[in-house]
Amino acid sequence: MRIDLNSGMQPARETSDTRLQNTAANSSASTHPLGEDAAQLSGGHAQVQALAAQVLQAPEIRQERVQALRQAIHSGQYRPDPEKVASRMVAQMTSPRAS
């Protein structure tokens, strides 16, 4: 027994959706040759870059704070609460680390 796959099939009609897709494909093909990708970045990209540059310029260690703590320790005025220190140590050890 032989099956004819072409019998009874009619060509598909082009709908308005297919025409829009074909038009979009043709217009994008004319501006970007095949095999090339294109990307457009939003204005937020420049903002992110500016913020990243500011972060890189900021000192990693706040010298003013370090100096103030040193003076408080040397003068005997620095007295941390042992319960707060212990609870924060436990919280830091038990919290998941960001990777």
Sequence and secondary structure as in RCSB ss.txt:
>XXXX:A:sequence
MRIDLNSGMQPARETSDTRLQNTAANSSASTHPLGEDAAQLSGGHAQVQALAAQVLQAPEIRQERVQALRQAIHS
GQYRPDPEKVASRMVAQMTSPRAS
>XXXX:A:secstr
    TTTT       HHHHHHHHHHHHHHHHS TT       THHHHHHHHHHHHHHS SS HHHHHHHHHHHHH
T     HHHHHHHHHHHHHS    
